[in-house]
Amino acid sequence: MTSPPSPTPPESVIRPRIRPRRLRRTAPLRRLVAETRLSAADLVLPLFVKEGVSAPVPVGSMPGVLQHTRDSLRKAAREAVEAGVGGLMLFAVPATKDPIGRAATDPDGILNVAVADLVAEVGDATIVMADLCLDEFTDHGHCGVLTDDGHVDNDATLDHYARMAVALAEAGAHMVGPSGMMDGQVAAIRAALDAAGHTDVSILAYAAKYASAFYGPFREAVDSSLTGDRKTYQMDPANTAEALREIRLDVAEGADIVMVKPAMAYLDVVRRAAETVEVPVAAYQVSGEYAMIEAAAANGWIERDRAVTETLTCIRRAGASIVLTYWATEVARRLP
C-alpha cells in the first residue's frame, strides 16, 4: 500500500530564504562560527594549602577540591600547568590564628612559603597569584583588623595589607589579589610594593566583590572563623552603579586587572565592567556555584561536563577575559 502524496503547501506559504539554522547544522560549522571561545589560558585555578597536615584534606562541600599539603600543592600546580591553565591563585589555612592575622605577614607563614614553593616548581611557566586578605588568618574571620567595639577598621587594615603585599612579593608572587574590599586598598598596596622595589608585581583587584550567599563552601575550604557577616565592606547584591564606581577607583589607584565576584549571578556587572575599563576583567566562579553544579550532577539532574563548559563560556561571553574556576585543570585538559 503506497503512502498518499504529501499535500502541496498553500501558495500563501513563503519558504524562508534566510536560514540561520544552516550554520548550526554540524559540529564543525558551529565551531567555525562560534562567537566566544574558551581557552585553557583564560583559566586560573584557585588552590588551598593547609599548614600542619600530612595528607590532603577533602573539602566536603566541594567534591574534588582539596586542602593541600605543600607536596600535594606542588603536584596539583604541575598538573595545571601541564594542562595549559593560565594561572594559579593561592589561599592558605594557617595552623594558628589571632586577632590581626600575624601569619599573613610572617615570611615563614604558610602562605608565603607555599608561594615560594609554587614559584620554584612552576614559576617560569605560569602566573603565581596569591590572595591578599586577612580573613584566613584572623580568629574572628573578618577581612581586616577590628576596633575595640568590633567593627572593621579600614585604615588600620590597609597597613596590614601593605606589609602582606611586600611579604608575598618577597616570596616570589607575580601577582597579588587584594580581596578585602577596603577603601584605598589598591593604592596602599601599590605604594608599598613600589617603595620596596617590587614595581613589576601586578595587582588583580577584587574590585566588585559582593556580600554573596554563594561563598559558603569556600568558608569550609579555608576553615573560616567568621562571626557575623561582611555586609559593611562587601557590596550589596542590589547595586551595579556602585560596582562600576569601585572598579574605576581601583583602576585609578593602579589595579592591573579588575575582578567581579561571584561570576554567574553577576554577568551583567561583568559586561558593564568590560565596557567601562580598558584593563582586563576577571570573574570568579565561586565555591557555591561550583557546589551547585556538582550536587545537581551527582543527583542526575544535569549533564555535568556540558554544564561546566556552558557556564565558563557564558562568563567569557559576558566580557571576562580571565575566569577563576575550580574546574580549571579538568576543563583545560578537554579543550581542543
Summary of the structure (lengths in Angstrom):
residues: 336
radius of gyration: 22.8
end to end distance: 50.9
largest distance: 92.9
contacts: 1112
relative contact order: 0.13
helix: 42%
strand: 17%
